[in-house]
Amino acid sequence: MQLRLIPILLLAVPLPGVTPIQHGTRLKDLVTLEGVRDNQLIGYGLVVGLNGTGDKRTTIFSTQSLANMLERMGVSVAPSAMRVQNMAAVMVTATLPAFAQPGATIDVTAAAVGDASNLQGGLLVMTSLRGANGQVYAVAQGPVVTGGFVAGRGGNTQSTNHPTVGRVPAGATVERLAPSVAPSGEIRLQIRNADFTTSARTAAAINQKFPSTTPIARAENGGLVRVATPAEWKANVSEFIASLEEIEVKVDRRARIVINERTGTIVIGKEVRIAPVAILHGGLSVEIQTNLVVSQPNALASGTTEVIPQTTVTAKEDQAKNVVLKEGATVEELVRALTAVGSTARDIIAILQSLRAAGALDAELEVI
């Protein structure tokens, strides 16, 4: 059975006769507070209790780690005298949220670093998790839950998902306060997608909600807005930030077209404008077929049997399709015109690239 890839055309185009409702974006979804961020944690640990799917003797650091752990518990065993099939060395990672308090729990991920084949049913023993500054911020321990499994023996095995990586839900306990900087006198808002227009609108919306003789918000650049905490909010900075997060801002976005040539997917924003242009598009397809014919001599004739290739070449050129776009044409008009003449998603991709090269497309063309 032959599979065919069907191209999909996704267009952000409003329906005819329907006026889209303009909604603003919450400041909470638009910006981040400088100093309020997540922190990455990492540690090295051991997963025990595996059913013979752990590290092999070729993984030297597993036996050394087990020997060091047993020695701290008062048991002295040479690493060369150990077999670690029921244990695996893992790297443990976690994300420490901002303002995480000591005693809170977070999820951790354990990934095998040796030649262990499966972490299913394993138990992560106490592992310290450190930040970039080398300080211990959390301690992890608990059963590892994998999203896959391996069944069978020898060459007859069935594997689902990735059994050498697992998670320990709520497996780490925070031991040290997260290194977050609490905003005080001045709040710095970082625009996630830097844009000068959005930055200026954000400052204007904040000044409108909190009127003052001196504007409290100022757009520093396209990615940063400085906000001075009003005097009446000095004692309640958290409440002031919560009020800022409720402000809605109309986000300005660049005109952009995203093309995925592998799947034939096109995403076009409604801000895209096209200059007056005439499009003439046609297709030429060439098909070459080779058939192998066996030539065999008669029974009493001399000669040998030969395989003779017979090649057939067929060329077909479609009639050119003509599309004319006037001044101020929109994406909706372009799509309707191209669809009316029977253009496919592949044709539209080629046309958009040609329009961009001709300078008739006022948008960024991004190919992924």
C-alpha positions as CSV (number, residue, x, y, z in Angstrom):
1,M,0.0,0.0,0.0
2,Q,1.4,3.4,-1.0
3,L,1.1,6.3,1.5
4,R,0.4,9.8,0.3
5,L,1.3,13.0,2.1
6,I,-1.6,15.4,2.1
7,P,-0.4,19.0,2.5
8,I,-2.4,21.1,5.0
9,L,-3.0,24.8,4.6
10,L,-3.6,26.7,7.9
11,L,-4.5,30.3,7.5
12,A,-5.2,32.9,10.2
13,V,-7.9,34.6,8.1
14,P,-11.2,36.1,9.5
15,L,-14.4,34.8,8.0
16,P,-16.1,37.0,5.4
17,G,-18.5,39.5,6.9
18,V,-17.4,38.8,10.5
19,T,-15.6,41.6,12.4
20,P,-13.1,40.0,14.8
21,I,-13.4,41.1,18.4
22,Q,-10.2,42.8,19.6
23,H,-9.1,41.5,23.0
24,G,-6.0,42.6,24.8
25,T,-3.5,40.3,26.4
26,R,-3.1,40.2,30.2
27,L,0.2,41.6,31.4
28,K,0.6,38.4,33.3
29,D,0.9,36.5,30.0
30,L,2.9,39.2,28.3
31,V,5.8,40.0,30.6
32,T,8.0,38.4,33.3
33,L,9.4,40.1,36.4
34,E,13.1,40.6,36.5
35,G,14.6,38.6,39.3
36,V,11.5,36.3,39.5
37,R,12.6,33.2,37.6
38,D,13.0,29.4,37.8
39,N,16.3,27.8,38.7
40,Q,17.7,24.6,37.3
41,L,19.0,21.9,39.7
42,I,21.1,18.9,39.0
43,G,22.5,16.0,41.0
44,Y,24.1,12.5,40.6
45,G,22.4,9.6,42.2
46,L,21.7,5.9,42.2
47,V,18.5,4.0,41.4
48,V,18.3,0.6,43.2
49,G,15.9,-2.3,43.1
50,L,16.0,-3.0,39.4
51,N,15.2,-6.5,38.1
52,G,18.5,-7.2,36.4
53,T,18.2,-4.2,34.0
54,G,20.8,-2.0,35.7
55,D,24.3,-1.1,34.8
56,K,26.8,-3.8,33.7
57,R,30.3,-4.3,34.9
58,T,31.6,-2.2,32.0
59,T,30.1,0.9,33.8
60,I,32.9,1.5,36.3
61,F,31.6,4.6,38.0
62,S,28.4,2.7,39.1
63,T,30.4,0.3,41.3
64,Q,32.6,3.1,42.6
65,S,29.5,5.1,43.6
66,L,27.9,2.1,45.4
67,A,31.2,1.4,47.2
68,N,31.4,5.0,48.4
69,M,27.8,5.0,49.6
70,L,28.2,1.8,51.5
71,E,31.4,3.0,53.1
72,R,29.6,6.0,54.5
73,M,27.2,3.5,56.1
74,G,30.0,1.5,57.6
75,V,30.2,-1.2,55.0
76,S,33.5,-1.6,53.3
77,V,33.4,-3.5,50.0
78,A,35.9,-3.3,47.1
79,P,34.3,-2.0,43.9
80,S,35.9,-4.9,41.9
81,A,33.9,-7.4,44.1
82,M,30.5,-6.0,43.2
83,R,27.9,-6.7,40.5
84,V,25.5,-3.9,39.9
85,Q,22.8,-5.4,37.7
86,N,20.1,-4.2,40.0
87,M,21.4,-0.6,40.3
88,A,21.9,2.2,37.8
89,A,23.7,5.5,38.0
90,V,21.4,8.4,37.0
91,M,21.5,12.1,36.5
92,V,18.7,13.8,38.5
93,T,17.3,17.2,37.3
94,A,14.6,19.4,38.7
95,T,13.3,23.0,38.3
96,L,13.1,25.1,41.5
97,P,10.3,27.6,41.2
98,A,10.7,31.2,42.3
99,F,10.1,31.8,46.0
100,A,9.9,28.1,46.7
101,Q,9.9,27.7,50.5
102,P,11.8,25.1,52.5
103,G,9.7,22.1,53.0
104,A,7.9,22.4,49.6
105,T,8.1,19.4,47.2
106,I,9.0,19.5,43.5
107,D,9.1,16.8,40.8
108,V,12.4,15.4,39.6
109,T,13.6,13.5,36.5
110,A,16.1,10.7,36.6
111,A,17.9,9.6,33.5
112,A,20.4,6.7,33.2
113,V,24.0,7.7,32.4
114,G,25.4,4.1,32.2
115,D,24.3,1.2,30.1
116,A,21.2,0.3,32.1
117,S,18.3,-0.8,29.9
118,N,15.3,-0.1,32.1
119,L,14.6,2.0,35.2
120,Q,11.1,0.5,35.8
121,G,10.4,-0.4,39.4
122,G,13.6,1.3,40.7
123,L,14.0,3.4,43.8
124,L,16.0,6.6,43.8
125,V,18.1,6.9,46.9
126,M,18.8,10.2,48.7
127,T,20.3,12.6,46.2
128,S,21.3,16.2,46.7
129,L,20.4,18.7,44.0
130,R,22.6,21.7,43.5
131,G,22.2,25.0,41.7
132,A,24.6,26.8,39.4
133,N,26.3,28.3,42.4
134,G,27.1,24.8,43.9
135,Q,24.7,25.2,46.8
136,V,22.3,22.3,47.8
137,Y,18.7,23.5,47.4
138,A,16.8,20.2,47.5
139,V,17.1,16.5,48.3
140,A,15.4,13.9,46.2
141,Q,14.3,10.3,47.0
142,G,11.5,8.0,46.0
143,P,10.2,5.5,43.5
144,V,10.9,6.1,39.8
145,V,7.9,6.1,37.5
146,T,8.8,5.4,33.8
147,G,6.5,6.1,30.9
148,G,7.5,3.0,29.0
149,F,8.5,-0.6,29.4
150,V,10.6,-3.4,27.9
151,A,9.3,-6.9,27.6
152,G,10.9,-10.1,26.3
153,R,14.3,-11.7,26.3
154,G,17.1,-12.0,23.8
155,G,16.3,-10.9,20.4
156,N,12.5,-11.0,21.0
157,T,11.8,-7.8,22.9
158,Q,9.1,-5.2,22.7
159,S,9.8,-1.6,23.9
160,T,7.4,1.2,24.4
161,N,8.4,4.8,24.9
162,H,11.7,5.5,26.7
163,P,12.3,3.3,29.7
164,T,15.7,4.7,30.7
165,V,14.2,8.0,31.8
166,G,11.7,8.3,34.7
167,R,10.1,10.8,37.0
168,V,9.7,11.0,40.8
169,P,6.5,13.0,41.4
170,A,7.0,15.3,44.4
171,G,10.2,13.4,45.0
172,A,12.4,16.3,46.1
173,T,12.1,18.4,49.2
174,V,13.3,22.0,49.1
175,E,15.9,22.6,51.8
176,R,17.0,26.2,51.0
177,L,15.1,29.3,49.9
178,A,15.1,29.8,46.2
179,P,17.5,32.6,45.1
180,S,14.8,35.0,43.9
181,V,14.9,38.8,44.2
182,A,11.6,40.2,45.5
183,P,10.7,43.5,43.7
184,S,10.6,46.5,46.0
185,G,10.9,50.2,44.9
186,E,11.2,49.6,41.2
187,I,9.7,46.8,39.2
188,R,11.3,45.8,35.9
189,L,8.9,44.1,33.4
190,Q,10.6,42.1,30.7
191,I,8.6,41.7,27.5
192,R,8.7,38.1,26.3
193,N,8.6,39.0,22.6
194,A,10.5,42.3,22.5
195,D,8.7,44.9,20.5
196,F,8.9,48.7,20.9
197,T,5.2,49.2,20.1
198,T,4.1,46.6,22.7
199,S,6.5,48.1,25.2
200,A,5.2,51.6,24.7
201,R,1.6,50.4,25.0
202,T,2.4,48.5,28.2
203,A,3.8,51.7,29.8
204,A,0.8,53.7,28.6
205,A,-1.7,51.1,30.0
206,I,0.0,51.1,33.4
207,N,0.0,54.9,33.6
208,Q,-3.6,55.0,32.7
209,K,-4.6,52.6,35.5
210,F,-2.4,54.3,38.0
211,P,-2.6,58.0,37.2
212,S,0.0,60.2,38.8
213,T,1.5,63.7,38.4
214,T,4.7,61.8,37.3
215,P,4.1,58.7,35.1
216,I,5.2,55.6,37.1
217,A,5.9,53.5,34.0
218,R,8.4,54.1,31.3
219,A,9.4,52.0,28.3
220,E,13.2,51.6,28.6
221,N,13.4,49.7,25.3
222,G,11.6,47.2,23.2
223,G,12.1,44.5,25.9
224,L,12.0,46.4,29.2
225,V,9.4,48.5,31.0
226,R,10.4,50.2,34.3
227,V,7.6,50.7,36.9
228,A,8.1,52.8,40.0
229,T,6.0,51.5,42.9
230,P,3.6,54.3,44.1
231,A,3.9,55.5,47.6
232,E,0.5,54.1,48.7
233,W,1.6,50.6,47.5
234,K,5.1,50.6,49.2
235,A,3.8,48.3,52.0
236,N,1.9,46.0,49.7
237,V,4.2,45.4,46.7
238,S,2.7,41.9,46.1
239,E,-0.8,43.3,45.8
240,F,0.5,46.0,43.4
241,I,2.1,43.4,41.2
242,A,-1.2,41.5,41.2
243,S,-3.0,44.6,40.0
244,L,-0.4,45.1,37.2
245,E,-0.9,41.5,36.0
246,E,-4.6,42.2,35.5
247,I,-4.0,45.0,33.0
248,E,-4.8,44.1,29.4
249,V,-2.5,45.4,26.6
250,K,-3.1,45.2,22.8
251,V,-0.1,43.4,21.6
252,D,1.5,44.5,18.3
253,R,3.0,41.7,16.2
254,R,5.1,41.7,13.1
255,A,3.7,40.5,9.9
256,R,5.1,37.0,9.5
257,I,4.5,33.9,7.4
258,V,5.7,30.5,8.6
259,I,6.2,27.7,6.1
260,N,7.0,24.1,6.8
261,E,8.0,22.6,3.4
262,R,8.2,19.1,4.8
263,T,4.5,18.9,5.6
264,G,3.2,21.6,3.3
265,T,1.9,23.7,6.2
266,I,1.5,27.4,5.9
267,V,0.5,29.8,8.7
268,I,-0.2,33.4,7.6
269,G,-1.1,36.3,10.0
270,K,-3.8,38.7,9.1
271,E,-1.3,41.6,9.2
272,V,0.3,40.5,6.0
273,R,-0.1,43.0,3.1
274,I,0.7,42.3,-0.6
275,A,1.7,45.0,-3.2
276,P,0.0,45.1,-6.6
277,V,1.3,42.2,-8.5
278,A,0.4,39.7,-11.2
279,I,1.1,36.0,-10.6
280,L,1.6,33.6,-13.5
281,H,2.1,30.0,-12.2
282,G,2.3,26.8,-14.1
283,G,3.7,23.3,-13.5
284,L,5.8,20.9,-15.6
285,S,5.9,17.3,-14.6
286,V,8.2,14.7,-16.2
287,E,7.7,11.0,-15.6
288,I,10.3,8.4,-16.5
289,Q,9.4,4.7,-16.4
290,T,11.8,1.9,-16.9
291,N,10.5,-1.7,-17.6
292,L,12.8,-4.7,-17.7
293,V,12.0,-7.1,-20.6
294,V,13.6,-10.6,-20.7
295,S,14.9,-11.6,-24.2
296,Q,15.3,-15.4,-24.6
297,P,16.4,-17.2,-27.8
298,N,14.6,-20.2,-29.2
299,A,15.3,-23.6,-27.9
300,L,17.5,-24.7,-30.9
301,A,19.0,-21.2,-31.5
302,S,22.4,-20.1,-30.3
303,G,22.7,-17.1,-27.9
304,T,22.1,-16.2,-24.3
305,T,19.2,-14.8,-22.3
306,E,19.4,-11.0,-21.8
307,V,17.5,-8.5,-19.8
308,I,16.7,-5.4,-21.9
309,P,15.6,-2.2,-20.2
310,Q,12.9,-0.2,-22.0
311,T,12.6,3.4,-20.9
312,T,9.6,5.6,-21.5
313,V,9.7,9.4,-20.9
314,T,6.4,11.4,-20.6
315,A,6.3,15.2,-20.1
316,K,3.2,17.1,-19.2
317,E,3.0,20.8,-18.7
318,D,-0.1,22.3,-17.0
319,Q,-1.6,25.5,-18.3
320,A,-0.3,28.6,-16.6
321,K,-2.6,30.1,-13.9
322,N,-3.0,33.9,-13.9
323,V,-3.8,35.8,-10.7
324,V,-3.9,39.6,-10.4
325,L,-3.9,41.4,-7.0
326,K,-4.7,45.0,-6.8
327,E,-3.5,47.7,-4.4
328,G,-4.0,46.9,-0.7
329,A,-4.7,43.2,-1.3
330,T,-4.9,41.1,1.9
331,V,-4.0,37.5,2.6
332,E,-7.7,36.5,2.4
333,E,-7.9,37.8,-1.1
334,L,-4.7,36.0,-2.0
335,V,-5.9,32.7,-0.6
336,R,-9.2,33.0,-2.3
337,A,-7.6,33.8,-5.7
338,L,-5.1,30.9,-5.5
339,T,-7.7,28.5,-4.3
340,A,-10.1,29.5,-7.1
341,V,-7.5,28.5,-9.7
342,G,-6.8,25.2,-8.0
343,S,-3.5,25.9,-6.4
344,T,-2.3,23.5,-3.8
345,A,-0.3,24.2,-0.6
346,R,2.9,23.4,-2.4
347,D,2.0,25.9,-5.1
348,I,1.3,28.6,-2.5
349,I,4.6,28.0,-0.8
350,A,6.5,28.5,-4.2
351,I,4.3,31.6,-4.9
352,L,5.0,33.2,-1.5
353,Q,8.7,32.7,-1.8
354,S,8.6,34.3,-5.3
355,L,6.6,37.2,-3.9
356,R,9.1,37.8,-1.1
357,A,12.0,37.7,-3.6
358,A,10.2,40.2,-5.8
359,G,9.6,42.6,-2.9
360,A,5.8,42.4,-3.2
361,L,5.3,40.7,0.2
362,D,5.5,43.0,3.3
363,A,6.1,40.2,5.8
364,E,8.8,38.1,7.3
365,L,9.1,34.7,5.6
366,E,10.3,32.0,8.0
367,V,10.9,28.5,6.7
368,I,11.1,25.7,9.4
